[in-house]
Amino acid sequence: MPDDESTPAATITPYRDGPLLVRGDFALVTPEGEPIERRRGTVALCRCGKSAIKPFCDGTHKVANFRG
């Protein structure tokens, strides 16, 4: 794919009743601008607020019966 304005650097996909999946070239930072280490090119970010490993999803949304 050509690297231009029509090609996004990252894509964010909200999964029904689950996390946000982020793929591509992106950086995760704290509110203070400090980098958050990620070990994979694709990450699942918590939307339910119950994850023990925020900002990442740990699957707790299923137990918490999260609806989004």
Protein Blocks (a to p, Z undefined) as FASTA:
>chain_A
ZZdfklcfbdcdddehiacddedjdddddfkopacddfbfbdcddfklpafkbcbdehlm
mmnopaZZ
